[in-house]
Amino acid sequence: MRRDPATIPKGMTRGRRVAGVGLHISSLPSAHGIGDIGDAARDVIPELASMGFAVWQVLPCGPTAYGDSPYQPLSAFAGNEMLVGMSPLVRGGLLEQAELDELEDLPVAHVEYGELIPRKRRLLDRAAGRFHDVADRRTRADYQAFLARSAAWLDDYALFRILKTMHDERPWVEWASCYARRDAAALAQLRDDHADALESVRITQYFFDRQWRVMRQRAARAGIALMGDLPIYIALDSADAWARPDLLRLDAEGRPTHVAGVPPDYFSADGQLWGNPLYDWARHAEDGFAWWIERMRHTMAMCDLVRIDHFRGFEAYWSVPGGDDTARNGQWEPGPGQALFDAINGALGEVPIVAEDLGVITPEVDALRQYFGMPGMKVLQFELANPGFDPATLAEDCACYTGTHDNDTTRGWFDGTGADTRSDAEREATRENALRLTEGQPEKICDDVFRLALHSGCRLAVAPMQDLLGLGSDARMNVPGRTGGNWRWRLSPGALTGDRRLAVRAMIRTAGRELPDSLH
């Protein structure tokens, strides 16, 4: 039997059509080189509420590594310590205000990760080193509660970070064999020799956890649901792969026998080779998908709903032999399908999921999504390129986006000023189609496309913050396939003027998506 459609949590929206904004934590304004879940989040939440938004969507918030991509985190459970707010640590007596001077000459217009990471890590270690001397009884009890509920992953993550540092940040498959293979005696000795460093990792994760809980409470009080983002795959260079290689298709040396990607198509003769190790789904099924249940439990402790990236991989996934240079030689293999989500829902209740189902989607994928009542996604930049697109086809069981983190901004897309593979003729045809379907004007295209999303039948309509401000290609968050220069954009202080907030609220109100004041 088909399930009822999953919606934004009814306690938050009373089943209404609502509007959301895409804005990653790192992009928030702050004086410390990167947005954070402390004061930066505290300050933006009232602004989002004042515009009428009921959903705030963020990117994955795990610790990043090579390329700074949130989609290749070092852990599926840990938080990115770079997103910890520094001012709350000062107020908690863990840092002196003057110590933050080390961060205040960092850029405000973008994140300079190479400069930020070593400076902020030193300060976090310093704060962690003072924690046990400064924390009061209530805070110490809260820390112990955090350790208890994080026991399934925290110790492995702390060991992983220390070992990665010891091995010059190389992937775990290149570590000394005793550590790569998790020799019990070697790890016991490591715990003794590096007790302080391991405790620093644990305390820093507690800082993240505590600040995230405060941020979520503030958002809830403002009537805003937090929407997380869950990558389907994990990175080989991650604590999860190191701790549970049995859950992945790896050889005896820890190298992937098969990796993820997508097949060749019209846009890429070689397909896309992502390189993530594939899951051993038969092994997951043996214990009732326990790892996935724990991962989803952890995610839903942080968020009100979650977008799952590359949902089609749960029905069938493209499997490429390990070591291949392209995705050409892959083949489709069956995913876990209904069994996985039956297990998750059986353990946790029905989880509010938005399924990222972009690209070429088969009837089988649609059937899986619809069976569990998961909204899919429609991205207007893609839809408006189709001359036959009818906005009336945007159904309630979809979330409608003007664009995503992987798209150019709507202004850049319309003007064709960014990384654009379209021909001049294709670009002009798309412009004409967009103007016709939005009944808009070139200078107002960002608002006009957002208005189209708002007036659609979709339960949720989302625009990235860059589109709300009409920003061009230089504000783009990510260019897929580009190895550097991504994930750096930041919202300028004061960019959300009172007039702009009122204009966005008026669009949301006119579309009937504004929540009652009692929910904001």
C-alpha positions as CSV (number, residue, x, y, z in Angstrom):
1,M,0.0,0.0,0.0
2,R,1.2,3.5,-0.8
3,R,2.1,5.5,2.2
4,D,0.8,9.0,2.9
5,P,3.2,11.7,1.6
6,A,5.9,12.8,4.0
7,T,5.7,16.5,4.7
8,I,7.5,19.1,6.7
9,P,6.8,18.2,10.3
10,K,3.2,19.1,11.0
11,G,3.9,20.4,14.4
12,M,6.1,23.0,12.7
13,T,3.8,24.0,9.8
14,R,0.4,22.6,10.4
15,G,0.5,20.9,7.0
16,R,0.8,24.2,5.1
17,R,2.7,25.0,1.9
18,V,5.9,26.7,3.1
19,A,9.0,28.4,1.8
20,G,12.6,27.5,2.6
21,V,16.1,29.0,2.1
22,G,19.3,27.3,1.3
23,L,22.2,28.7,3.2
24,H,25.1,26.7,4.6
25,I,26.5,27.4,8.0
26,S,29.9,28.3,6.6
27,S,28.4,31.1,4.5
28,L,27.0,33.0,7.5
29,P,28.6,36.4,8.4
30,S,31.0,36.4,11.3
31,A,34.3,38.0,12.4
32,H,36.1,34.8,12.6
33,G,36.8,33.6,9.1
34,I,33.8,31.3,8.6
35,G,30.1,31.1,9.6
36,D,29.3,29.2,12.7
37,I,26.6,27.6,14.7
38,G,27.1,30.0,17.6
39,D,26.5,33.7,17.3
40,A,26.4,33.7,13.5
41,A,23.5,31.3,13.5
42,R,21.9,33.1,16.4
43,D,21.9,36.4,14.4
44,V,20.6,35.0,11.1
45,I,17.6,33.0,12.5
46,P,15.5,36.1,13.3
47,E,16.3,37.4,9.8
48,L,15.1,34.2,8.2
49,A,12.0,34.2,10.3
50,S,11.3,37.9,9.4
51,M,11.2,36.9,5.7
52,G,8.6,34.2,6.4
53,F,10.8,31.1,5.9
54,A,9.7,28.0,7.7
55,V,12.6,25.8,6.6
56,W,16.4,26.5,6.7
57,Q,18.3,24.0,4.6
58,V,22.0,23.5,5.2
59,L,24.7,21.3,3.6
60,P,26.2,18.3,5.3
61,C,28.0,19.5,8.5
62,G,30.7,16.8,9.0
63,P,34.4,17.5,9.2
64,T,35.8,18.2,5.8
65,A,39.2,17.2,4.3
66,Y,40.6,17.4,0.8
67,G,38.8,20.0,-1.3
68,D,36.8,21.2,1.7
69,S,33.7,19.4,0.3
70,P,31.0,18.7,2.8
71,Y,30.1,15.7,0.7
72,Q,33.3,13.9,1.5
73,P,33.4,14.2,5.3
74,L,35.9,12.4,7.6
75,S,32.9,11.1,9.5
76,A,29.2,10.4,8.9
77,F,28.6,11.3,12.6
78,A,31.1,13.9,13.8
79,G,30.5,17.6,13.5
80,N,32.8,20.0,11.6
81,E,34.8,21.7,14.3
82,M,35.4,24.7,11.9
83,L,31.7,25.5,12.4
84,V,32.0,25.8,16.2
85,G,31.3,29.4,17.3
86,M,34.2,31.0,19.2
87,S,32.3,33.7,21.0
88,P,30.3,31.2,23.1
89,L,33.7,29.7,24.2
90,V,34.8,33.2,25.4
91,R,31.6,33.6,27.3
92,G,32.1,30.2,28.8
93,G,35.5,31.2,30.2
94,L,37.4,28.8,27.8
95,L,39.0,31.5,25.7
96,E,40.0,35.1,26.2
97,Q,38.6,37.6,23.8
98,A,42.1,38.8,22.9
99,E,42.9,35.2,21.7
100,L,40.3,35.6,18.9
101,D,42.5,38.3,17.3
102,E,44.2,35.5,15.5
103,L,41.1,35.0,13.4
104,E,39.9,38.5,12.9
105,D,42.2,39.3,9.9
106,L,40.7,36.5,7.9
107,P,38.6,37.4,4.9
108,V,34.9,38.2,5.4
109,A,33.8,37.7,1.8
110,H,34.9,34.1,1.5
111,V,36.3,31.3,3.5
112,E,40.1,30.9,3.2
113,Y,40.3,27.4,4.5
114,G,44.1,27.1,4.3
115,E,44.5,30.0,6.7
116,L,41.5,29.3,8.9
117,I,41.9,25.6,9.8
118,P,45.3,25.7,11.6
119,R,44.5,28.9,13.5
120,K,41.0,27.8,14.6
121,R,42.2,24.3,15.5
122,R,44.9,25.8,17.8
123,L,42.2,27.8,19.6
124,L,39.8,24.9,19.9
125,D,42.6,22.7,21.4
126,R,43.3,25.5,23.8
127,A,39.7,25.8,24.8
128,A,39.4,22.0,25.2
129,G,42.5,21.9,27.4
130,R,40.8,24.3,29.8
131,F,37.4,22.6,29.8
132,H,37.8,20.4,32.8
133,D,39.2,23.2,35.0
134,V,36.4,25.7,33.9
135,A,33.3,23.5,33.5
136,D,30.7,23.6,36.3
137,R,28.9,20.6,37.6
138,R,26.0,21.0,35.2
139,T,28.3,21.3,32.2
140,R,30.3,18.3,33.3
141,A,27.1,16.2,33.5
142,D,26.1,17.4,30.1
143,Y,29.4,16.3,28.7
144,Q,29.1,12.9,30.2
145,A,25.6,12.6,28.7
146,F,27.1,13.5,25.3
147,L,29.8,10.8,25.7
148,A,27.2,8.2,26.5
149,R,24.9,9.0,23.5
150,S,27.9,9.2,21.2
151,A,29.7,6.0,22.3
152,A,28.9,4.2,19.0
153,W,31.2,6.5,17.0
154,L,33.1,9.0,19.1
155,D,36.0,6.9,20.3
156,D,36.7,5.6,16.7
157,Y,36.6,9.2,15.4
158,A,39.0,10.5,18.0
159,L,41.5,7.7,17.3
160,F,41.1,8.3,13.6
161,R,41.9,12.0,13.9
162,I,45.0,11.4,16.0
163,L,46.2,8.7,13.7
164,K,45.6,10.8,10.6
165,T,47.7,13.6,12.1
166,M,50.4,11.2,13.0
167,H,50.5,10.0,9.4
168,D,50.7,13.5,7.9
169,E,47.0,13.4,7.0
170,R,47.3,10.5,4.6
171,P,44.4,8.1,4.1
172,W,44.1,5.3,6.6
173,V,45.0,2.7,3.9
174,E,48.5,4.2,3.9
175,W,49.0,4.1,7.7
176,A,51.3,1.7,9.5
177,S,49.8,-1.7,9.2
178,C,49.1,-2.1,12.9
179,Y,46.9,1.0,12.8
180,A,45.3,0.4,9.4
181,R,44.2,-3.0,10.5
182,R,43.2,-1.8,14.0
183,D,45.5,-4.0,16.0
184,A,44.0,-4.0,19.5
185,A,47.3,-3.7,21.4
186,A,48.5,-0.9,19.1
187,L,45.3,1.0,19.7
188,A,45.4,0.5,23.5
189,Q,49.0,1.9,23.5
190,L,47.8,4.8,21.4
191,R,45.1,5.6,23.9
192,D,47.6,5.7,26.7
193,D,50.2,7.7,24.8
194,H,47.8,10.3,23.4
195,A,45.2,10.5,26.1
196,D,45.1,14.3,26.2
197,A,44.9,14.7,22.4
198,L,42.0,12.2,22.3
199,E,40.2,14.0,25.0
200,S,40.7,17.3,23.1
201,V,38.9,15.7,20.1
202,R,36.1,14.5,22.3
203,I,35.6,17.9,24.0
204,T,35.7,19.8,20.7
205,Q,32.9,17.5,19.4
206,Y,31.0,18.3,22.6
207,F,31.4,22.0,21.8
208,F,29.8,21.3,18.4
209,D,27.0,19.2,19.8
210,R,26.1,21.7,22.5
211,Q,26.1,24.7,20.2
212,W,24.0,22.8,17.6
213,R,21.4,21.9,20.2
214,V,21.1,25.6,21.1
215,M,20.9,26.6,17.5
216,R,18.1,24.1,16.8
217,Q,16.2,25.3,19.8
218,R,16.4,28.9,18.7
219,A,15.3,27.9,15.2
220,A,12.3,26.0,16.6
221,R,11.3,28.9,18.8
222,A,11.4,31.1,15.6
223,G,9.1,28.6,13.8
224,I,11.9,27.3,11.5
225,A,12.6,23.7,10.8
226,L,16.2,22.7,10.1
227,M,16.7,20.6,7.0
228,G,19.9,18.5,6.9
229,D,21.6,16.9,3.9
230,L,22.8,13.3,3.9
231,P,25.2,12.0,1.3
232,I,24.4,8.5,0.3
233,Y,28.0,7.4,0.3
234,I,30.8,7.8,2.8
235,A,34.4,8.6,1.9
236,L,37.1,5.9,2.0
237,D,39.2,8.4,3.9
238,S,36.8,8.4,6.9
239,A,36.6,7.1,10.4
240,D,33.5,5.1,9.3
241,A,35.4,3.2,6.6
242,W,38.4,2.6,8.9
243,A,36.2,1.4,11.8
244,R,33.8,-0.7,9.7
245,P,35.5,-1.9,6.6
246,D,33.2,-5.0,6.7
247,L,30.3,-2.8,5.6
248,L,32.1,-1.8,2.4
249,R,33.3,-3.6,-0.7
250,L,37.0,-3.4,0.1
251,D,39.8,-5.8,-0.5
252,A,42.2,-7.2,2.2
253,E,44.3,-4.0,2.0
254,G,41.4,-1.7,2.4
255,R,41.2,-0.7,-1.2
256,P,37.8,-0.5,-2.9
257,T,37.0,-3.4,-5.2
258,H,34.2,-1.3,-6.7
259,V,33.4,2.4,-6.5
260,A,30.5,4.8,-7.0
261,G,29.7,6.9,-10.0
262,V,27.1,7.5,-12.7
263,P,27.2,6.0,-16.3
264,P,28.1,7.8,-19.5
265,D,25.4,10.0,-20.9
266,Y,24.8,12.9,-23.4
267,F,26.8,15.3,-21.2
268,S,29.7,13.0,-20.4
269,A,31.0,10.2,-22.6
270,D,33.0,8.8,-19.7
271,G,30.3,9.2,-17.1
272,Q,31.2,10.5,-13.6
273,L,33.7,8.6,-11.4
274,W,33.0,9.6,-7.8
275,G,35.4,7.1,-6.3
276,N,33.5,6.4,-3.0
277,P,33.6,2.8,-1.9
278,L,30.3,1.0,-2.4
279,Y,28.4,-0.6,0.4
280,D,28.2,-4.3,0.9
281,W,24.4,-4.3,1.1
282,A,24.2,-8.0,1.9
283,R,26.3,-7.4,5.0
284,H,24.1,-4.5,6.0
285,A,21.0,-6.6,5.7
286,E,22.5,-9.3,7.9
287,D,22.1,-7.1,11.0
288,G,18.9,-5.3,9.9
289,F,20.7,-2.3,8.5
290,A,21.9,-1.3,12.0
291,W,24.6,1.1,10.8
292,W,22.1,3.0,8.6
293,I,19.5,3.1,11.4
294,E,22.1,4.6,13.7
295,R,23.2,7.1,11.1
296,M,19.6,8.2,10.5
297,R,18.9,8.3,14.2
298,H,21.9,10.7,14.6
299,T,20.8,12.8,11.7
300,M,17.3,13.2,13.0
301,A,18.6,14.2,16.4
302,M,20.1,17.2,14.7
303,C,17.4,18.1,12.1
304,D,13.7,18.2,11.6
305,L,13.9,16.7,8.1
306,V,16.6,15.6,5.7
307,R,17.4,15.6,2.0
308,I,19.1,12.3,0.9
309,D,21.6,12.9,-1.9
310,H,21.5,10.5,-4.9
311,F,18.4,8.7,-3.8
312,R,18.3,6.6,-6.9
313,G,21.3,4.6,-5.6
314,F,19.0,2.9,-3.1
315,E,17.1,1.3,-5.9
316,A,20.1,0.6,-8.2
317,Y,23.6,2.0,-8.3
318,W,26.4,2.3,-10.9
319,S,29.2,0.0,-9.8
320,V,32.7,0.7,-11.3
321,P,35.6,-1.6,-10.9
322,G,38.1,-0.2,-8.5
323,G,41.2,1.3,-10.2
324,D,39.3,2.3,-13.4
325,D,40.1,5.8,-14.6
326,T,36.5,6.4,-15.9
327,A,33.0,5.3,-15.1
328,R,32.6,3.7,-18.6
329,N,33.0,0.0,-17.5
330,G,30.5,0.2,-14.7
331,Q,27.2,-1.7,-14.4
332,W,23.9,-1.3,-12.6
333,E,23.6,-3.4,-9.5
334,P,20.5,-3.6,-7.3
335,G,20.3,-1.5,-4.1
336,P,18.6,-2.4,-0.9
337,G,15.4,-0.8,-1.9
338,Q,12.4,-1.1,0.3
339,A,14.1,-3.3,2.9
340,L,16.4,-0.4,4.1
341,F,13.6,2.1,4.6
342,D,11.3,-0.5,6.2
343,A,14.1,-1.1,8.7
344,I,14.7,2.6,9.3
345,N,11.0,3.4,9.8
346,G,10.5,0.3,11.9
347,A,13.2,1.5,14.3
348,L,12.6,5.3,14.2
349,G,9.1,5.8,12.9
350,E,8.5,7.5,9.6
351,V,11.4,9.8,8.9
352,P,10.7,13.0,7.0
353,I,12.9,12.7,3.9
354,V,13.2,14.7,0.7
355,A,14.7,12.4,-2.0
356,E,17.2,14.0,-4.4
357,D,16.0,12.3,-7.5
358,L,17.5,14.5,-10.2
359,G,18.9,13.2,-13.5
360,V,17.7,10.2,-15.4
361,I,15.2,8.4,-13.0
362,T,13.5,5.1,-13.8
363,P,10.0,4.1,-12.9
364,E,11.4,1.8,-10.3
365,V,13.1,4.7,-8.5
366,D,9.8,6.7,-8.6
367,A,7.9,3.7,-7.2
368,L,10.3,3.4,-4.3
369,R,10.1,7.1,-3.4
370,Q,6.4,7.2,-3.8
371,Y,5.8,4.0,-1.7
372,F,7.4,5.7,1.3
373,G,5.7,9.1,0.5
374,M,9.0,10.9,0.1
375,P,8.9,14.2,-1.8
376,G,11.2,14.3,-4.8
377,M,13.0,17.4,-6.2
378,K,12.4,19.8,-9.1
379,V,15.0,22.3,-10.0
380,L,13.7,25.2,-12.1
381,Q,17.0,25.9,-13.8
382,F,16.7,22.4,-15.3
383,E,12.9,22.6,-15.9
384,L,13.0,26.0,-17.6
385,A,15.5,24.7,-20.2
386,N,12.7,22.4,-21.5
387,P,10.4,24.2,-24.0
388,G,7.6,21.8,-23.1
389,F,7.8,22.4,-19.4
390,D,4.4,23.2,-17.8
391,P,4.6,24.7,-14.3
392,A,1.2,23.1,-13.5
393,T,3.0,19.7,-13.4
394,L,4.9,20.7,-10.3
395,A,3.2,18.4,-7.9
396,E,2.6,18.5,-4.1
397,D,4.9,15.5,-3.6
398,C,8.0,17.5,-4.8
399,A,10.2,20.1,-3.3
400,C,10.7,22.9,-5.9
401,Y,14.1,24.6,-6.0
402,T,15.2,27.6,-8.0
403,G,18.7,26.0,-7.9
404,T,20.9,24.0,-5.6
405,H,24.5,24.3,-4.3
406,D,25.7,22.5,-7.5
407,N,23.9,25.0,-9.8
408,D,25.1,28.5,-10.9
409,T,23.1,31.2,-9.2
410,T,19.9,32.1,-11.1
411,R,21.4,35.4,-12.2
412,G,24.6,33.7,-13.4
413,W,22.6,30.9,-15.1
414,F,20.3,33.4,-16.9
415,D,23.2,35.7,-18.0
416,G,25.5,32.8,-18.9
417,T,28.4,34.3,-17.1
418,G,29.7,31.3,-15.1
419,A,31.0,27.8,-15.9
420,D,28.5,27.2,-18.7
421,T,28.7,24.4,-21.3
422,R,25.6,25.6,-23.2
423,S,25.8,27.0,-26.7
424,D,24.8,30.5,-27.3
425,A,21.6,29.2,-29.0
426,E,20.7,27.0,-26.1
427,R,21.4,29.8,-23.6
428,E,19.2,32.2,-25.5
429,A,16.4,29.6,-25.9
430,T,16.4,29.0,-22.2
431,R,16.3,32.8,-21.5
432,E,13.2,33.2,-23.7
433,N,11.5,30.2,-22.2
434,A,12.2,31.4,-18.6
435,L,10.8,34.9,-19.4
436,R,7.7,33.4,-21.1
437,L,6.9,31.0,-18.2
438,T,7.6,33.4,-15.4
439,E,6.0,36.3,-17.3
440,G,8.9,38.2,-15.9
441,Q,11.7,40.6,-16.9
442,P,15.4,40.1,-17.3
443,E,16.4,42.4,-14.5
444,K,14.0,40.7,-12.1
445,I,14.6,37.1,-13.2
446,C,15.8,35.9,-9.7
447,D,12.6,37.1,-8.0
448,D,10.5,35.9,-11.0
449,V,11.9,32.3,-10.8
450,F,11.5,32.3,-7.0
451,R,7.9,33.5,-7.5
452,L,7.3,30.6,-9.9
453,A,8.5,28.1,-7.2
454,L,6.4,29.8,-4.6
455,H,3.2,29.6,-6.6
456,S,3.7,26.0,-7.6
457,G,1.7,23.2,-6.1
458,C,4.8,21.8,-4.3
459,R,4.6,21.6,-0.5
460,L,8.1,23.1,-0.2
461,A,9.6,25.9,-2.3
462,V,13.3,26.7,-1.7
463,A,15.7,29.3,-3.0
464,P,19.4,29.6,-2.2
465,M,20.3,32.8,-0.4
466,Q,22.3,33.9,-3.4
467,D,19.1,34.0,-5.5
468,L,17.2,36.0,-2.9
469,L,19.9,38.6,-3.2
470,G,20.1,38.4,-7.0
471,L,23.9,37.6,-7.0
472,G,25.9,36.5,-10.0
473,S,28.2,33.6,-10.8
474,D,30.9,34.8,-8.4
475,A,28.6,33.8,-5.5
476,R,28.3,30.2,-6.8
477,M,28.9,27.6,-4.0
478,N,30.2,24.7,-6.1
479,V,31.2,23.9,-9.6
480,P,31.0,20.0,-9.9
481,G,34.2,18.6,-11.2
482,R,36.3,21.6,-10.2
483,T,38.9,20.5,-7.6
484,G,39.5,23.9,-6.0
485,G,37.8,27.2,-5.2
486,N,34.5,25.7,-4.0
487,W,32.4,26.0,-0.8
488,R,33.9,29.5,-0.1
489,W,31.0,31.9,-0.6
490,R,29.8,33.9,2.4
491,L,26.9,36.2,2.9
492,S,28.1,39.8,3.3
493,P,27.3,41.5,6.6
494,G,24.3,43.8,6.1
495,A,23.4,42.3,2.7
496,L,19.9,41.4,4.0
497,T,18.6,44.9,4.3
498,G,15.2,45.6,5.8
499,D,13.8,46.4,2.4
500,R,15.0,43.2,1.0
501,R,13.6,41.1,3.8
502,L,10.2,42.8,3.4
503,A,10.2,42.2,-0.3
504,V,10.9,38.4,0.2
505,R,8.2,38.2,2.9
506,A,5.7,39.9,0.6
507,M,6.4,37.3,-2.1
508,I,6.0,34.4,0.4
509,R,2.8,36.0,1.8
510,T,1.2,36.5,-1.6
511,A,1.9,32.9,-2.5
512,G,0.1,31.8,0.6
513,R,3.2,30.2,2.2
514,E,3.6,32.5,5.2
515,L,3.2,30.9,8.6
516,P,1.0,32.5,11.2
517,D,2.8,34.7,13.6
518,S,2.1,32.2,16.4
519,L,4.4,29.7,14.6
520,H,7.1,32.3,14.0
